[in-house]
Amino acid sequence: MSERTVARPRTPSSTRRAIAAATIGNALEWFDLGVYALMAAYIGKTFFPGGNAAVQLVQAYAVFGITFLVRPLGGLVLGAYADRFGRKKALVLTIWLMVAGTFLLAVMPGYATIGFLAPVGVIVARLIQGFAAGGEFGAATSFLIEQDDRRKGFLGSFQFASQGFATLMSAGFAAGLTAALSADAMTSWGWRIPFVFGLLVGPVGYYIRRHVDEPGTTKEEHPKSTPVRSLFRFQWGGLLIAGGALVVSTSLNFILQSLPTFAIKNLGLDDSLSFVALMITAAILTVVTPIVGLLTDRHGRIKIMIGAAAVIGAGVVPLYLWVTTSPSFLTLTITMTILGLLKATYFGALPSVMADVFPAHTRATGLSFAYNATVGIFGGFTPTIATAMIGATGSPVSPGYYLLATASLSIVALVAANRRRGIR
């Protein structure tokens, strides 16, 4: 006999503490990711040699993508740790690892000071963060949905609502700093300010996670093999369904993250105004996502998600055409608002759907690996792919076709979740 974590109703106060504990680390992770993407132009100039700004930007985005390669490993190691020793212990560990990586990035001297050690140091910092982030999603999502089986959609939605809040914060820093500081000041030291702010979140997150209760436990028989071995022996279908359902959401997320930089570089829009457009979208994701999660608990998850994915696939190319042929702050804001509403509608129920395809004794491991493998393939390199597609085709609409393909893959996965796993 062995223990596993199961859902049981909790008091309102314990549920609120659980939401705070699970989401604060996720918010820190996505704040850091968002800041790196938005500050990529300045980071490229600081850490990578050469005078070609376009090449430096691609190099900075490449490091952004490379770090996602270590996330599946972090997901397996830290996810298995969460399944074997508890969600709470894993959440405490991941937040300290993320803080360590952020600290290195915040204080790392530039290429002009320490030469090749500068880009190496950036890669090391990002690898540490990637490893920590690898275990964050599975442990935090499991922790959330196991609070109350009757409200899985609502509770799980806070995992992604925290991403919207983190994007709001990172875009706010980018808009404020680029408006207040000169380009030279931003390149010299301004881009480091958000990372220093991120360091302050770590101790707060640790305190909350250290003093929250583990979800209720009960005794139940389950396979003697380790979570990783059990996952890869018996649950390939769950991995494919969970990863497939995530594809369009993670691709769209990184498209939204990179659209302001695209508008600045390719459409000639003002830096700070472009970041304000992202702030508006992030606010929508923060507020609307839990509302959608609540509705899916009452009206079903799969049909709402399939509808949102279909509209994303059908509408993204016309939206790209509009914003590129009529570039302005208004068209950019409207485009990102529409995409933000569609994304919130899609991923409000996504964490709970992904969690339901795995049994409790491998849930954190399965969620972590499926999430991070998918994000690594379809998310981490999305800005690089989008930039390369525009350069190769000469068409700024190219990323829209990429999103159309990912939306189709996700619809197939959701249909499989409904028919093969009985998820509704």
Stockholm file with secondary structure:
# STOCKHOLM 1.0

chainA/1-424         MSERTVARPRTPSSTRRAIAAATIGNALEWFDLGVYALMAAYIGKTFFPGGNAAVQLVQAYAVFGITFLVRPLGGLVLGAYADRFGRKKALVLTIWLMVAGTFLLAVMPGYATIGFLAPVGVIVARLIQGFAAGGEFGAATSFLIEQDDRRKGFLGSFQFASQGFATLMSAGFAAGLTAALSADAMTSWGWRIPFVFGLLVGPVGYYIRRHVDEPGTTKEEHPKSTPVRSLFRFQWGGLLIAGGALVVSTSLNFILQSLPTFAIKNLGLDDSLSFVALMITAAILTVVTPIVGLLTDRHGRIKIMIGAAAVIGAGVVPLYLWVTTSPSFLTLTITMTILGLLKATYFGALPSVMADVFPAHTRATGLSFAYNATVGIFGGFTPTIATAMIGATGSPVSPGYYLLATASLSIVALVAANRRRGIR
#=GR chainA/1-424 SS CEEEECCCCCCHHHHHHHHHHHHHHHHHHHHHHHHHHHTHHHHHHHHSCSSCHHHHHHHHHHHHHHGGGSHHHHHHHHHHHHHHHCHHHHHHHHHHHHHHHHHHHHHCCCHHHHTTHHHHHHHHHHHHHHHHHHHHHHHHHHHHHTTCGGGHHHHHHHHHHHHHHHHHHHHHHHHHHHHHSCHHHHHHTGGGHHHHHHHHHHHHHHHHHHTSCCCCEEEECCCSSCHHHHHHHHCHHHHHHHHHHHHHHHHHHHHHHHHHHHHHHHHCCCHHHHHHHHHHHHHHHHHHHHHHHHHHHHHCSHHHHHHHHHHHHHHHHHHHHHHHHSCSHHHHHHHHHHHHHHHHHHHTSHHHHHHHTSCGGGHHHHHHHHHHHHIIIIITTHHHHHHHHHHHHCCTTHHHHHHHHHHHHHHHHHHHHHHHHCCC
#=GC SS_cons         CEEEECCCCCCHHHHHHHHHHHHHHHHHHHHHHHHHHHTHHHHHHHHSCSSCHHHHHHHHHHHHHHGGGSHHHHHHHHHHHHHHHCHHHHHHHHHHHHHHHHHHHHHCCCHHHHTTHHHHHHHHHHHHHHHHHHHHHHHHHHHHHTTCGGGHHHHHHHHHHHHHHHHHHHHHHHHHHHHHSCHHHHHHTGGGHHHHHHHHHHHHHHHHHHTSCCCCEEEECCCSSCHHHHHHHHCHHHHHHHHHHHHHHHHHHHHHHHHHHHHHHHHCCCHHHHHHHHHHHHHHHHHHHHHHHHHHHHHCSHHHHHHHHHHHHHHHHHHHHHHHHSCSHHHHHHHHHHHHHHHHHHHTSHHHHHHHTSCGGGHHHHHHHHHHHHIIIIITTHHHHHHHHHHHHCCTTHHHHHHHHHHHHHHHHHHHHHHHHCCC
//
